[in-house]
Amino acid sequence: MRFLIDMPLSPTLAVWLVERGHDAVHAADLGLARETDAAILERAKQEGRTVITVDLDYPRLLTLAQAIEPSLILFREGDWSDAAVAARLGEVLAALTEADIAGSIIVIDHFRVRRRRLPIGE
């Protein structure tokens, strides 16, 4: 799978994903450190990447745009350490297929995972 890791998350998450056979890049490595959330979403869409973030603005932007892509993985509820993000993401990626993630917002918290298909609001 192809991922774009948002600025609030550590670049080590991209390294962790690459070590597991995924194509992953951190926003800073693409020169997006100071870009808007909308610009990051557009770049992910252009490159067919799923955005991984803790930023609650992304679902709102996708909803307002009635977007069907890019897909989004959102970590919620609390302060996530790098190790906790990697461990929880590993569980989710083992349970969901690429088709499950495509065209979806996946919301991950410490105790559950929810999936919502894009576009939201239809």
Sequence and secondary structure as in RCSB ss.txt:
>XXXX:A:sequence
MRFLIDMPLSPTLAVWLVERGHDAVHAADLGLARETDAAILERAKQEGRTVITVDLDYPRLLTLAQAIEPSLILF
REGDWSDAAVAARLGEVLAALTEADIAGSIIVIDHFRVRRRRLPIGE
>XXXX:A:secstr
 EEEE TTS THHHHHHHHTT EEEEGGGGT TTS HHHHHHHHHHHT EEEE  THHHHHHHHTT   S EEEE
 SS   HHHHHHHHHHHHHHS HHHHTTEEEEE SS EEEEESSTT 
